[in-house]
Amino acid sequence: MGDDGENSECSEKKSRVEESDPEPHRIRLLSWNIDGLHDLSIKRRTQAVCDIINKEHPHVVFLQEVTALTQVILESGCPTYQVITGGNEEYYTCILLKVDQVELIHHQTLPFPDTRMMRNLLLVQIDGRKTSPQQLRRHEYNVTKKETHLHPLPKQR
């Protein structure tokens, strides 16, 4: 299919999502530990994550345990999202922003100084402008979202 067909198809999907949004005035968030550290069926599992993201159309997606491999799958499987990563180590967090509904103002990764598990805080400031066809008015928000991935360490004796 050529570029015109793809653009037309994307516009149709966007219109269907906007028309079917039961609460167009709300921001939709999704958080998920995608378990990218375990290789068993990693490609299939990550594609299933993409399928759910594309079905649910959240404005912002918070993901934990992302790896270089799963990031590539997420970027290709969720083409209507901007991927903001919180690192490039063995595993990291990332935030996906719905391109046509959320604008990235600023992002920053803040390291945890004493982490033994490569942890940090991914911070994004976003601006959301979404036109609701049902109400024919703009819904706007400017918020800061934070993402991290924490596990308690075993007590040291």
TIKOLVEX-169512 format. One record per atom (N, C-alpha, C, O, CB): residue number from 1; x, y, z. Coordinates in steps of 0.001 Angstrom, whole numbers. Each point is the difference from the previous one (the first is absolute). Glycine has a CB too. Example, Ala and Ser with C-alpha at 12.3 -4.5 7.8 and 13.67 -1.06 7.14 Angstrom:
SITE  pos        x        y        z
SITE    1    13190    -5690     7800
SITE    1     -890     1190        0
SITE    1      900     1200        0
SITE    1     1036      -19      665
SITE    1    -2928    -1154      581
SITE    2     1542     2223    -1966
SITE    2      820     1190       60
SITE    2     -770     1090      730
SITE    2      509     1108      169
SITE    2      675    -1736    -2314
***
This chain:
SITE  pos        x        y        z
SITE    1      843    -1174        0
SITE    1     -843     1174        0
SITE    1      887     1236        0
SITE    1      992       28      729
SITE    1    -2837    -1265      485
SITE    2     1530     2256    -1999
SITE    2      802     1217      -82
SITE    2     -224      905     1189
SITE    2     -815     -284      878
SITE    2      731      126    -3339
SITE    3      819     1251     2474
SITE    3      -96      941     1119
SITE    3    -1394      568      152
SITE    3     -481      173     1120
SITE    3     2861      385    -1451
SITE    4    -3047     -259     -797
SITE    4    -1346      574       92
SITE    4     -967     -974      658
SITE    4     -828      403      817
SITE    4     1282      958    -2867
SITE    5     -353    -2648     1697
SITE    5     -871    -1001      602
SITE    5      269     -161     1480
SITE    5     -930     -158      791
SITE    5      829    -1007    -2968
SITE    6     1378     1204     2558
SITE    6      349     -138     1411
SITE    6     -514     1193      797
SITE    6     -545     -174     1090
SITE    6     2579    -1158    -1718
SITE    7    -1866     2551       93
SITE    7     -486     1195      692
SITE    7    -1507      -29      139
SITE    7     -541      368     1042
SITE    7     2478      924    -1920
SITE    8    -2623    -1733     -181
SITE    8    -1457      -94       38
SITE    8     -440    -1008     1050
SITE    8     -933      251      763
SITE    8      819      367    -3190
SITE    9      797    -1766     2460
SITE    9     -327    -1036      982
SITE    9      225      503     1420
SITE    9     -827     -249      877
SITE    9     1441    -1513    -2548
SITE   10      507     2475     1916
SITE   10      284      551     1331
SITE   10    -1063     1015      397
SITE   10     -423       29     1156
SITE   10     2882     -389    -1521
SITE   11    -2895     1193     -577
SITE   11    -1038     1003      293
SITE   11    -1310     -669      369
SITE   11     -693      433      921
SITE   11     1792     1168    -2495
SITE   12    -1438    -2676      840
SITE   12    -1235     -722      313
SITE   12       66     -607     1393
SITE   12     -960       90      765
SITE   12      632     -578    -3199
SITE   13     1468     -137     2769
SITE   13      153     -600     1327
SITE   13      -79     1064     1073
SITE   13     -642     -212     1029
SITE   13     2047    -1611    -1997
SITE   14     -759     2975      751
SITE   14      -21     1090      974
SITE   14    -1442      467      218
SITE   14     -424      200     1138
SITE   14     2760      515    -1831
SITE   15    -3079     -543     -387
SITE   15    -1384      457      115
SITE   15     -837     -999      776
SITE   15     -810      389      842
SITE   15     1039      841    -3000
SITE   16      -41    -2533     1880
SITE   16     -765    -1021      727
SITE   16      322       26     1482
SITE   16     -897     -141      832
SITE   16      858    -1276    -2884
SITE   17     1319     1597     2395
SITE   17      393       46     1409
SITE   17     -623     1207      666
SITE   17     -580     -127     1078
SITE   17     2736    -1041    -1597
SITE   18    -2054     2340      -96
SITE   18     -557     1209      594
SITE   18    -1511     -116      160
SITE   18     -546      398     1029
SITE   18     2406      938    -2039
SITE   19    -2542    -1879       -3
SITE   19    -1454     -121       67
SITE   19     -430    -1015     1045
SITE   19    -1066      146      598
SITE   19      936      480    -2999
SITE   20      949    -1660     2634
SITE   20     -393    -1040      938
SITE   20      502      263     1416
SITE   20     -250     -802      899
SITE   20      255     -792    -2790
SITE   21      694     2696     2101
SITE   21      544      312     1320
SITE   21    -1150      406      922
SITE   21     -578     1072     -176
SITE   21     2803     -344     -831
SITE   22    -2566    -1572     1989
SITE   22    -1139      304      873
SITE   22      274     1169      948
SITE   22     -938      618      503
SITE   22      296    -3015     -644
SITE   23     1903     2702      387
SITE   23      352     1104      902
SITE   23     1130      818     -632
SITE   23     1149      -84      435
SITE   23    -1854    -1273     1611
SITE   24      381     2139    -3061
SITE   24     1055      711     -728
SITE   24      698     1074      825
SITE   24     1050      501     -400
SITE   24    -2323     -948    -1655
SITE   25      706      801     3191
SITE   25      587     1033      850
SITE   25     1054     -564      957
SITE   25      625      762      738
SITE   25    -2771      500     -902
SITE   26     2350    -2556      164
SITE   26      951     -623      925
SITE   26     1255     -454     -720
SITE   26      -32     -373    -1173
SITE   26    -1867     -357     2604
SITE   27     3000      769     -706
SITE   27     1254     -537     -521
SITE   27       57    -1480      362
SITE   27     -291     -384     1132
SITE   27     1478     2642     -922
SITE   28     -813    -3075    -1174
SITE   28       81    -1449      211
SITE   28     1461     -397      190
SITE   28      856      330     -822
SITE   28    -2949     -712     -563
SITE   29     2369     -332     2481
SITE   29     1344     -440      354
SITE   29       39    -1523       57
SITE   29     -986     -644      359
SITE   29     1389     2778      938
SITE   30      742    -2699    -1653
SITE   30      206    -1435       95
SITE   30     1394     -224      570
SITE   30      965      604     -469
SITE   30    -2531    -1083    -1494
SITE   31     1680     -374     2960
SITE   31     1302     -336      590
SITE   31      176    -1509      -68
SITE   31     -930     -760      270
SITE   31      866     2781     1279
SITE   32     1306    -2456    -1926
SITE   32      194    -1422     -226
SITE   32     1470     -370      174
SITE   32      877      631     -590
SITE   32    -2839     -655     -984
SITE   33     2225     -991     2380
SITE   33     1319     -605       51
SITE   33       -2    -1081    -1072
SITE   33     -634    -1041      171
SITE   33      976     1538     2340
SITE   34      357     -261    -3607
SITE   34      -87     -914    -1142
SITE   34      943    -1196      114
SITE   34       50     -832     -907
SITE   34     -696     2776     -479
SITE   35     1391    -2042     2484
SITE   35      825    -1179      277
SITE   35      985     -268    -1135
SITE   35      145    -1134     -457
SITE   35    -2017      171     1816
SITE   36     2545     2022    -1807
SITE   36      939     -122    -1099
SITE   36     1285     -729      344
SITE   36      811     -274     -884
SITE   36    -1767     2339       38
SITE   37     1152    -2382     2121
SITE   37     1227     -686      419
SITE   37      -43    -1505     -267
SITE   37     1038     -661       -3
SITE   37     -748     2409     1745
SITE   38    -1474    -2281    -1963
SITE   38     -135    -1431     -239
SITE   38     -172     -244    -1497
SITE   38     -943      501     -612
SITE   38      -83     -844     2905
SITE   39     1926     -416    -2867
SITE   39       52     -193    -1449
SITE   39    -1107     -881     -564
SITE   39     -258       39    -1203
SITE   39     2674      256     1400
SITE   40    -3072    -1081      637
SITE   40    -1010     -935     -490
SITE   40    -1109      741     -743
SITE   40     -730      785      605
SITE   40     1248    -2337     1301
SITE   41     -647     1317    -3176
SITE   41    -1047      588     -857
SITE   41      -12     1525       46
SITE   41    -1062      614     -110
SITE   41     -291    -2665      480
SITE   42     2518     2665     -210
SITE   42       62     1449      204
SITE   42     -586      778    -1174
SITE   42     -703      989      210
SITE   42     2725    -1337     1191
SITE   43    -1749      -72    -2612
SITE   43     -537      721    -1163
SITE   43    -1517     -100      -51
SITE   43     -685      999     -223
SITE   43     2807    -1447    -1028
SITE   44    -2643     -742     1454
SITE   44    -1451     -205      -31
SITE   44     -688      761     1133
SITE   44    -1045      618     -200
SITE   44     1403    -2878     -838
SITE   45      241     2207     2229
SITE   45     -592      696     1146
SITE   45       15     1519     -196
SITE   45     -967      685      332
SITE   45     1701    -2572     1150
SITE   46      367     2402    -2022
SITE   46       87     1449     -196
SITE   46     -962      439    -1096
SITE   46     -591     1076       97
SITE   46     2997    -1095      646
SITE   47    -2572     -785    -1776
SITE   47     -975      342    -1042
SITE   47    -1412      -11      579
SITE   47     -839      807     -402
SITE   47     2352    -1783    -1370
SITE   48    -1783       72     2711
SITE   48    -1310      -23      667
SITE   48     -207     1281      811
SITE   48    -1114      521       58
SITE   48     1197    -3046       53
SITE   49      980     3035      513
SITE   49      -71     1286      706
SITE   49     -381     1090     -994
SITE   49     -885      811      275
SITE   49     2624    -1562     1417
SITE   50    -1077      774    -2844
SITE   50     -317      989    -1040
SITE   50    -1454     -109     -437
SITE   50     -681     1012     -165
SITE   50     3058    -1083     -611
SITE   51    -2850    -1153      589
SITE   51    -1388     -204     -428
SITE   51     -977      588     1009
SITE   51     -986      628     -386
SITE   51     1676    -2709     -820
SITE   52     -428     1884     2484
SITE   52     -896      537     1034
SITE   52       85     1526       46
SITE   52    -1024      672      126
SITE   52     1290    -2794     1213
SITE   53      933     2667    -1438
SITE   53      152     1457      -19
SITE   53     -782      580    -1177
SITE   53     -721      985      161
SITE   53     3004    -1164      927
SITE   54    -2143     -423    -2266
SITE   54     -696      498    -1187
SITE   54    -1509     -191       83
SITE   54     -753      759     -611
SITE   54     2791    -1260     -707
SITE   55    -2481     -483     2050
SITE   55    -1445     -223      180
SITE   55     -588      992     1003
SITE   55    -1091      527     -220
SITE   55     1410    -2964     -310
SITE   56      390     2694     1621
SITE   56     -519      845     1076
SITE   56      220     1494     -234
SITE   56     -730      818      561
SITE   56     1147    -2706      970
SITE   57      561     2258    -2337
SITE   57      295     1402     -340
SITE   57      230      899     1214
SITE   57     -573     1087       63
SITE   57     -785    -1422    -2093
SITE   58     2180      -86     2997
SITE   58      274      907     1121
SITE   58      792     1212     -488
SITE   58      724      -76     -992
SITE   58     -739    -1872     2606
SITE   59     -134     3061     -904
SITE   59      761     1200     -349
SITE   59     1461     -144      420
SITE   59      907      438     -707
SITE   59    -2990      949      947
SITE   60     2298    -2010      926
SITE   60     1337     -170      548
SITE   60      140    -1438      489
SITE   60     -887     -529      669
SITE   60     1020     2984       -4
SITE   61     1003    -3085    -1012
SITE   61      271    -1375      411
SITE   61     1310      -10      776
SITE   61     1011      515     -479
SITE   61    -2258    -1472    -1530
SITE   62     1234      372     3208
SITE   62     1188     -134      844
SITE   62      437    -1460      -44
SITE   62     -767     -887      376
SITE   62       46     2815     1147
SITE   63     1937    -2184    -1976
SITE   63      482    -1377     -110
SITE   63     1260     -204      820
SITE   63      876      864       48
SITE   63    -1872    -1021    -2330
SITE   64     1073     -998     2926
SITE   64     1171     -385      769
SITE   64      616    -1245     -636
SITE   64     -662     -736     -731
SITE   64     -324     1726     2860
SITE   65     2267    -1206    -1835
SITE   65      782    -1136     -504
SITE   65       20      -41    -1527
SITE   65     -192    -1051     -611
SITE   65     -393     -220     2682
SITE   66      818     2423    -2662
SITE   66      185      105    -1442
SITE   66     1474     -289     -290
SITE   66      871      402      771
SITE   66    -2775     1310    -1021
SITE   67     2188    -2400     -846
SITE   67     1375     -284     -435
SITE   67      175      553    -1416
SITE   67     -960      460     -619
SITE   67     1097    -2563     2081
SITE   68     1077     2053    -1958
SITE   68      244      486    -1362
SITE   68     -879     -746    -1013
SITE   68     -550      619     -911
SITE   68     2922      -35     1555
SITE   69    -2506    -1892     -494
SITE   69     -832     -790     -910
SITE   69    -1471      387      111
SITE   69     -659      224    -1015
SITE   69     2298    -2102     1191
SITE   70    -2158     1959     1049
SITE   70    -1423      334      144
SITE   70     -274     1435     -435
SITE   70    -1095      299     -476
SITE   70      914    -1937     2364
SITE   71     1156     2526    -1731
SITE   71     -192     1383     -446
SITE   71     -197       58    -1517
SITE   71     -865      728     -487
SITE   71     2268       87     2419
SITE   72     -611    -1570    -2667
SITE   72     -142      -37    -1462
SITE   72    -1392     -499     -386
SITE   72     -633      555     -898
SITE   72     3113     -960      652
SITE   73    -2950     -634      917
SITE   73    -1328     -554     -284
SITE   73    -1081     1017      347
SITE   73     -964      156     -749
SITE   73     1820    -2484     1189
SITE   74     -705     3024      691
SITE   74     -976     1019      401
SITE   74      -39     1150    -1008
SITE   74    -1076      474     -363
SITE   74     1450    -1084     2775
SITE   75      788     1051    -2858
SITE   75       52     1114     -952
SITE   75     -649     -367    -1331
SITE   75     -701      819     -593
SITE   75     2797      -20     1693
SITE   76    -1870    -2018    -1570
SITE   76     -615     -399    -1268
SITE   76    -1458     -421      176
SITE   76     -814      192     -903
SITE   76     3064     -911      100
SITE   77    -2581      153     1948
SITE   77    -1362     -475      231
SITE   77     -978     1058      470
SITE   77    -1212     -210      -38
SITE   77     2217    -1931      555
SITE   78     -486     3282      -71
SITE   78     -853     1102      478
SITE   78      407     1286     -732
SITE   78      514      926      627
SITE   78     -797    -2030     1673
SITE   79       61     1167    -3602
SITE   79      510     1131     -786
SITE   79     -663     1340      305
SITE   79      516     1043     -400
SITE   79      -19    -2678    -1351
SITE   80    -1624     1626     2446
SITE   80     -669     1270      335
SITE   80      416      517     1370
SITE   80     -633      903      546
SITE   80    -1301    -1595    -1957
SITE   81     3008      115     1969
SITE   81      500      415     1304
SITE   81     1452      464     -104
SITE   81      793     -557     -760
SITE   81    -2368    -1055     1876
SITE   82     1903     2635     -342
SITE   82     1371      442      165
SITE   82      569     -738     1210
SITE   82     -619      -15     1064
SITE   82      138     2315    -2099
SITE   83     1648    -2908      880
SITE   83      601     -792     1066
SITE   83     1091      828      682
SITE   83      956      434     -643
SITE   83    -1467    -2599     -595
SITE   84      357     2378     2545
SITE   84      984      704      812
SITE   84      615    -1035      940
SITE   84     -707     -623      791
SITE   84     -558     2865     -931
SITE   85     2582    -2423       50
SITE   85      633    -1030      821
SITE   85      681      606     1217
SITE   85      459     1142      -17
SITE   85     -127    -2538    -2023
SITE   86     -283      592     3097
SITE   86      643      408     1236
SITE   86     1336     -681      187
SITE   86      393     -279     1132
SITE   86    -2622      668     -144
SITE   87     2930     -661    -2060
SITE   87     1305     -627      109
SITE   87      302     -833    -1217
SITE   87     -796      -72     -937
SITE   87      575       55     3396
SITE   88     1367     -605    -2440
SITE   88      379     -914    -1084
SITE   88      882    -1119      542
SITE   88      817     -575     -720
SITE   88     -964     2458     -954
SITE   89      -36    -2174     2942
SITE   89      755    -1082      636
SITE   89     -635    -1336     -387
SITE   89     -685     -102    -1018
SITE   89     1354     1611     2963
SITE   90     -439    -2506    -1141
SITE   90     -558    -1329     -249
SITE   90    -1531       44      -90
SITE   90     -596     -655     -855
SITE   90     2562     -361     2051
SITE   91    -2590     1787     -314
SITE   91    -1445      198      -34
SITE   91     -302     1366      593
SITE   91      807      561      741
SITE   91    -1257    -3058     -560
SITE   92     -721     3026     -516
SITE   92     -334     1367      386
SITE   92    -1498      227     -119
SITE   92     -742     -893     -410
SITE   92     3007     1680     -337
SITE   93    -2697      391     1101
SITE   93    -1398      382     -154
SITE   93     -139      852    -1251
SITE   93      975      561     -501
SITE   93    -1355     -650     3005
SITE   94     -828      175    -2991
SITE   94     -275      953    -1069
SITE   94    -1445      450       99
SITE   94     -841     -656      616
SITE   94     2576     -413    -2106
SITE   95    -1997     2198      872
SITE   95    -1342      571      -46
SITE   95     -348      211    -1463
SITE   95      789      567     -756
SITE   95     -533      568     3034
SITE   96    -1428    -1588    -2677
SITE   96     -492      206    -1350
SITE   96    -1065     1093       41
SITE   96     -886      -13      855
SITE   96     1382    -2404    -1500
SITE   97     -398     3355     -283
SITE   97     -952     1115      -79
SITE   97     -743      -80    -1322
SITE   97      622     -115    -1056
SITE   97      845     1570     2522
SITE   98    -2788    -1396    -1419
SITE   98     -830      -34    -1205
SITE   98      261     1269     -800
SITE   98     -313     1100      455
SITE   98    -1469    -2505      701
SITE   99     2355     1254    -2343
SITE   99      514     1130     -766
SITE   99    -1055     1048     -313
SITE   99      272     1191      153
SITE   99     1383    -2728    -1113
SITE  100    -2832     1149      534
SITE  100    -1001      980     -412
SITE  100     -790      594     1167
SITE  100     -874      841     -207
SITE  100      713    -2069    -1928
SITE  101      468      792     3363
SITE  101     -783      483     1130
SITE  101      834      530     1157
SITE  101     -529      694      869
SITE  101    -1177    -2314    -1532
SITE  102     2988     1311      693
SITE  102      865      419     1103
SITE  102     1286      574     -590
SITE  102      623     -610     -869
SITE  102    -1600    -1161     2430
SITE  103     1357     2931    -1087
SITE  103     1237      624     -456
SITE  103     1025      -17     1129
SITE  103     -303      382     1130
SITE  103     -979     1084    -2743
SITE  104     2483    -1908     1301
SITE  104     1087       -9      972
SITE  104      559     1407      132
SITE  104      407      608     -990
SITE  104      146    -3013      445
SITE  105     -533     2922     1767
SITE  105      588     1302      277
SITE  105     1461     -178      428
SITE  105      891      706     -472
SITE  105    -3162      219     1141
SITE  106     2494    -1879      229
SITE  106     1334     -202      565
SITE  106       76    -1408      575
SITE  106     -995     -532      493
SITE  106     1240     3008       27
SITE  107      933    -3071     -584
SITE  107      199    -1274      700
SITE  107     1379      -11      621
SITE  107      923      669     -466
SITE  107    -2480    -1866    -1116
SITE  108     1676      420     2646
SITE  108     1243      -58      751
SITE  108       84    -1351      702
SITE  108    -1004     -523      484
SITE  108     1012     3044     -164
SITE  109     1182    -3069     -272
SITE  109      236    -1231      748
SITE  109      854      339     1208
SITE  109     1108      519     -129
SITE  109    -1276    -1948    -1966
SITE  110     -365     1129     3268
SITE  110      702      293     1246
SITE  110      500    -1308      597
SITE  110     -805     -869      334
SITE  110     -619     2933       74
SITE  111     2737    -2221     -268
SITE  111      528    -1249      551
SITE  111     -256      -93     1507
SITE  111      -37     1010      702
SITE  111     1796    -1030    -2496
SITE  112    -1930    -1195     2266
SITE  112      -22     -240     1429
SITE  112     1453     -257      393
SITE  112      598     -966     -473
SITE  112    -3009       11      473
SITE  113     2986     1794      849
SITE  113     1446      -72      251
SITE  113      481    -1322      593
SITE  113     1116     -421     -304
SITE  113    -1205     2846      628
SITE  114     -688    -3080      487
SITE  114      478    -1206      679
SITE  114     -606    -1284     -558
SITE  114       22    -1032      671
SITE  114      283     2409     1357
SITE  115     -840    -1330    -3233
SITE  115     -646    -1186     -544
SITE  115     1015    -1084     -340
SITE  115     1098      285     -479
SITE  115    -2920     1160     -416
SITE  116     1443    -2669     1145
SITE  116      816    -1146     -407
SITE  116     -662     -724    -1174
SITE  116      524     -986     -519
SITE  116      347      735     2883
SITE  117    -2034      765    -2766
SITE  117     -784     -682    -1031
SITE  117     -256      890    -1219
SITE  117     -988     -204     -705
SITE  117      -83    -1152     2506
SITE  118     1927     2324    -2060
SITE  118     -100      881    -1169
SITE  118    -1330      757      -42
SITE  118     -575      169    -1075
SITE  118     2074    -1739     -162
SITE  119    -1987     2018     2369
SITE  119    -1297      667       66
SITE  119      163     1504     -108
SITE  119     1032      564      365
SITE  119    -1920    -2428     1039
SITE  120     -158     2501    -1915
SITE  120      -32     1452     -119
SITE  120    -1448      467      -23
SITE  120     -928     -803      106
SITE  120     3127      809    -1355
SITE  121    -2375     1277     1111
SITE  121    -1323      591      -93
SITE  121      -95      699    -1342
SITE  121      780      907     -291
SITE  121     -961     -619     2813
SITE  122     -765     -705    -3332
SITE  122     -246      632    -1297
SITE  122    -1142      989      192
SITE  122    -1090     -358      445
SITE  122     1891    -1697    -1757
SITE  123     -524     3293      969
SITE  123     -961     1076      219
SITE  123     -337      625    -1348
SITE  123      906      370     -747
SITE  123       -7       76     3088
SITE  124    -2171     -323    -2663
SITE  124     -422      688    -1219
SITE  124    -1010     1074      348
SITE  124     -891     -213      822
SITE  124     1306    -1854    -2193
SITE  125     -273     3203      752
SITE  125    -1014     1043      100
SITE  125     -713        7    -1346
SITE  125      629      120    -1051
SITE  125      713     1299     2751
SITE  126    -2656    -1550    -1653
SITE  126     -774     -100    -1227
SITE  126    -1117     1030      -30
SITE  126     -451      503     1028
SITE  126      993    -2932    -1149
SITE  127     -959     2714    -1079
SITE  127    -1127      892     -231
SITE  127     -986     -779     -851
SITE  127      366     -520    -1054
SITE  127     1061     2653     1210
SITE  128    -2641    -2217      278
SITE  128     -996     -746     -751
SITE  128    -1055      919     -562
SITE  128     -604      802      713
SITE  128     1017    -2778      719
SITE  129     -619     1842    -2716
SITE  129    -1075      746     -654
SITE  129     -753     -984     -860
SITE  129      548     -582     -936
SITE  129      751     2771      946
SITE  130    -2545    -2365      313
SITE  130     -794     -979     -716
SITE  130    -1348      616     -332
SITE  130     -701      481      890
SITE  130     1880    -2396      269
SITE  131    -1536     1902    -2406
SITE  131    -1299      507     -399
SITE  131    -1000    -1144       69
SITE  131      233    -1071     -560
SITE  131      817     2835     -935
SITE  132    -2141    -1540     2168
SITE  132    -1042     -997      119
SITE  132    -1090      288    -1020
SITE  132     -662     1033       92
SITE  132     1177    -1348     2355
SITE  133     -722     -579    -3427
SITE  133    -1056      261     -986
SITE  133    -1389       42      638
SITE  133     -887      697     -493
SITE  133     2306    -1804    -1235
SITE  134    -1612      360     2829
SITE  134    -1312       -7      643
SITE  134     -314     1349      629
SITE  134    -1144      452      -46
SITE  134     1391    -2898      476
SITE  135      745     3090      153
SITE  135     -246     1232      738
SITE  135      515     1230     -735
SITE  135     -276     1127      412
SITE  135      398    -2439     1684
SITE  136      633     1106    -3192
SITE  136      526     1085     -817
SITE  136      695     1074      826
SITE  136     -222     1195     -199
SITE  136    -1584    -1648    -1429
SITE  137     2636       21     2543
SITE  137      815      930      764
SITE  137     1321     -666      331
SITE  137      133    -1217     -131
SITE  137    -2182     2342     1087
SITE  138     3006     -358     -536
SITE  138     1324     -535      293
SITE  138      112     -362     1480
SITE  138     -467      729      875
SITE  138     1446      647    -2743
SITE  139     -353    -2513     2118
SITE  139      318     -423     1358
SITE  139     1501      115      127
SITE  139      734     -617     -772
SITE  139    -2744     -964      957
SITE  140     2475     2350      762
SITE  140     1426      250      108
SITE  140      511     -365     1388
SITE  140     -722      103      991
SITE  140      519     1721    -2690
SITE  141     1439    -2245     1750
SITE  141      674     -263     1262
SITE  141     1486      174     -206
SITE  141      518     -217    -1095
SITE  141    -2328    -1374     1833
SITE  142     2486     1980      310
SITE  142     1453       86        5
SITE  142      433     -644     1302
SITE  142     -223      552     1078
SITE  142      315     1591    -2515
SITE  143      527    -3311     1339
SITE  143      334     -763     1195
SITE  143     1415     -550      -91
SITE  143      594      -62    -1077
SITE  143    -3007     -528     1375
SITE  144     2926      202      829
SITE  144     1277     -690       68
SITE  144     -287    -1424      461
SITE  144     -680     -207     1005
SITE  144     1977     2364     -502
SITE  145     -783    -3129    -1230
SITE  145     -172    -1414      334
SITE  145     1363     -585      331
SITE  145     1015      369     -591
SITE  145    -3053     -570     -909
SITE  146     2039     -708     2447
SITE  146     1251     -617      445
SITE  146     -126    -1506      -84
SITE  146    -1070     -555      250
SITE  146     1554     2496     1275
SITE  147      608    -2604    -1876
SITE  147       18    -1450     -124
SITE  147     1273     -539      637
SITE  147     1092      520     -228
SITE  147    -2466     -414    -1894
SITE  148     1221    -1127     2903
SITE  148     1155     -696      551
SITE  148     -365    -1459      173
SITE  148    -1140     -396     -239
SITE  148     1961     2483     1415
SITE  149      132    -2872     -768
SITE  149     -201    -1435      170
SITE  149      751     -396     1257
SITE  149     1231      -19       11
SITE  149    -1491     -408    -2526
SITE  150     -461      116     3556
SITE  150      627     -281     1292
SITE  150     -310    -1412      477
SITE  150    -1100     -517     -198
SITE  150      949     2941      764
SITE  151     1118    -3015       47
SITE  151     -147    -1287      687
SITE  151      735      132     1325
SITE  151     1057      628       50
SITE  151    -1226    -1969    -2242
SITE  152     -358      770     3261
SITE  152      762       32     1260
SITE  152     1180     -960     -104
SITE  152     -106    -1080     -581
SITE  152    -1982     1665     1905
SITE  153     3187     -180     -761
SITE  153     1161     -889       88
SITE  153     -154     -877     1235
SITE  153     -609      416      986
SITE  153     2099     1273    -2165
SITE  154     -947    -2887     1133
SITE  154      -48     -834     1211
SITE  154      768      666     1129
SITE  154      997      685     -225
SITE  154    -1188    -2756    -1180
SITE  155     -287     1861     2610
SITE  155      676      594     1164
SITE  155     1387     -583      138
SITE  155      208    -1205     -137
SITE  155    -2405     1552     1296
SITE  156     3132      524     -890
SITE  156     1378     -425      180
SITE  156      204     -384     1463
SITE  156     -475      691      901
SITE  156     1266      814    -2795
SITE  157      -95    -2593     2121
SITE  157      217     -463     1378
SITE  157     1398      268      425
SITE  157      374     -318     1128
SITE  157    -2075    -1426    -1411
***
